[in-house]
Amino acid sequence: MERIAERFTGNTIMMNIQLQDSSIQIANMHELEKLIGGIGFFPLFRNSIPGFSLEEHTIYAPWWSGDPHRDPWEWRMTIASEHKIAYGKFFSGKAGFISSEWLPAFCNSRRNGYDFDALWDDELASFRQKRIMDCFSDKEELFSFQLKRMAGFDKQGEKNFEGTISSLQQKLYLVDSDFRRRRNRYGIEYGWHIAKYAMPEKIWGYEYITSEYSSEPADSYDRIRSRITEVYPQISETGIRFLAGERPQ
């Protein structure tokens, strides 16, 4: 099996050939980061765009083995924690990656130029979204279980925590900032890794995240769309909407 990074040249025709060819494999996290950096964005799992996912280019990789060098499920956690690439449910509620270079364009397009407070003021955000975002007013990042409790999504409280988080990630108001295991009273880690969430402004800085706010959100969307069709010329409208979302009005 050929390694995708060995053939990845930045040439858009070659990129398209590679994405179509499932025999070309991503062998390690470095190759994945190189691919994301070259394209700008990349879904984690198989989707409506043939060949456009990490899953389809790691057929023989040991998923969920726990090996940080060979397991793509582990790579996503390391990538999220290093903050060179954004990770979250960015693509129609499905997980994936956005390079730091393309993050401002996605933020401007998906948010339609709104910071969250302005979105709430214009009555375009839900009360559940507001309860979650208020928790980050004085917090850099929060474990999912902490955020769920603080925002009132308990057994007798608000419902659909995961769906609300997904909607906030789709608009790039939150990203997965890290994955950690809980610690007991002796400081020993136990259990599964748990996601931490943060506002991208807290990671990359407000000025950088909002650096495309001076452009029309529709222009940022068109730039993303142009990049998608450059990399994958035969993509369907469904595929474009999956990656780019709806065009801002």
N, C-alpha and C positions, 0 to 999 in steps of 0.2 A: 504494500500500500504506500502510495506517495504521501508525503507530508505537505500540507497546504502552504505552510510558510516558506518552504523551499521553492515553490512556484509562484508565490505571491510577489508581484512586481509593482503593483500600483496601477498597472494598465487596466482600464475598465473592461476591455474585451477579455483579457486573461482572467480577471476577477469573475466575470460571468461564467466562463468555462469552468472555473474551479467550483463555483457554487452549484452548478448543475451536476458536477461529477461527484457522486457520493463515495467513490473509491478513494478520493483524496482526504486524508485524515489529519485532524488536529491532534498532535501527540502530547502536547503539554500546555501549561498555562501561558508560557511565553509566546507560543505560536498563536494562541487565542487572542492575546492582547495585541499582537501584531496585526491580526486580521481585523479586529474591532477598530484599531487605530487607522487602518487603511480605508475601511468602508465607512465607519462612523457610527454604526449601530448594528446589532445582531441579536436575534431572538435566541432563547435558551433551547426551547423544544420545537419539534416539528409543527408546522402550521400550514396555512393555505398557500404558501409560496414554496414550491418544490426546491429542496436543496438549501434553503435559507434558514438554517438553524445549527446550533452547536450539536444537537442530538444527531443530526444526519451526517455529521463529519467526525463522529467519534463512535462509529458502530461497534468497534471491538474494544473500546476503552472500558475499564472496570468501574462503571457507574455504581455509586453508593457502596464502594468498598472501604471508604474511609482513608484511602491512601492519598495524602495531599499532593503527591507528585503525578498521580495517574488518574485520579478520580475527578471528572468534570464537575460533579456536585460540590466537591471541595474547592475547586478553582473559583467558583462563583463567590464563595464566602471570602476567600483571600482577596479577590478583585474588589469586592464591596468594601473591605476594610482598608485597602490601600488608597482609595479615593483618587486614583488616576482615571478611573472609568466609573460611570454611574451604573448601578444595578437596581432593578425593581420591576414591578409589573407595569411596564410602559406601553405594551403593545396589545391593545384591546383586552386588557386584564391578564395578559400572559407575560411571564418574566423575560427579561432580556437586558442588554447592555447598550449604553450610549457613551461614546467617547467624550472626554471633556471638551474637545474642540467643537463638537456639535451640540453640546448641552444648552448653550444660550439660545440657539435657534429653536430647539425643541421647547424650551421654557416659554419663549415669546409666543410661539405658535399655539401650544397646548393651553396656555393660560389666557390667550387672547389679550396679552398685554396687562393682565391684572395681577397685582399682588393679592394675597389671600384676603387681607383686610378690606381692600377695595371691592373684591368679589362679594364679600359678605355685605358690605354697605349697599351694594347695588342689588341685593337680594338674589344673587346668582349662586350662592352656596347653601347647602343644607345645614340644618341645626346640628346634625350628627358630625358633619365635617368641621363645623365651628368648634364643637366640643373637643375634638381631637387636636385641631390646630392650636387652640388656646393653651394646651399643655406644653407647647414648645416656646411659650413666651419667655420663660426663664430656664429652659432646659436645652442643652446642646443635642442630646440624643436620649432615647428611651427604649428599653426593652418592650417588646410587644405586650407582655403581660402587665408591665407597669403602666403603659399607655392605656390599655384596656380598662384597668381599674381606675386610673385617674380621670378618664373621660366618661366614666359612668356606664360602661358597657358590661355590667354584671348580670347575674341571673334575673334580677328584678328591674334592671335598668334598660338602657338602649340596646337595640338589636342590630345585627348585620355589621359587626366590627370589621370583619375581613373585607366585605364589600365596600365599606366606606374607605378603608385604607387603600384598596385597589383604585377607587375613583380619584383619590388624592394623588396617588402615584401616576396615574394616567395623565393628570394635569401637571406633573412634575412639582407639586408642592411638597412631596415627601419622597425620600429614597431609602433603600436599605443601606445603612451606614456601617454595619458590622454584624457578625454573628458570634455569639458567645454562649457558653454553658452556664447554668446556675452554679452557685457556690454554697456549700453548707456552712454551718457556723464555725467550722475549722478552716475555712478557706479552700476546701477541696472541691474541684469541679465535678459535676455529675449531670446525667441526663443528656438529652439532645441539645444541639446548638439552637439558640433562639435568636430571631432577628432583632436588631436594633434599628430604629427609624430616626431620621433627622431631616430637617429642611436643607435642601441643597445650598441655600445661602449660608448656612452655618459651616458647611464644609469647604465650599469653593469661594465664598465671599459674595456679598450682596452685589457689589459693582460688577463682578464677572457674570454672575447668573443673569443679571438684568441688562447686560451690555447690548442686547439687541432690542431692548424696549424702544429705542429711538426709531426702529424700523416698524413698518406695519406688520402685524402678526401674519397677515396673508402673504406678505413677501417672504417671511421666514418659512412659512409652510411651503411656498413654491420652491424655495431653495432646497428644502428637504425632499420634496417630490422629485425635483430635477436630479438630485443625487441618487435617489432610489432607481429611477429609470435609466440613469447612466450606468449603474452597477448591474442592473437586472432589466434589460430593455424590453423583454416580453412579459413583464409583470402585469397582472390584471388590475382593474380598478379595486377589486376586493382586497388584493394584496397591498396596494398602495394605502388604502384606508386602514388596513391592519397595522401597518408600520407608522404612517404619518398621522392617522386620525382624520377628523373632519376639517375641512378648510375653514379657517375663521372668517366670519362675515364682517 
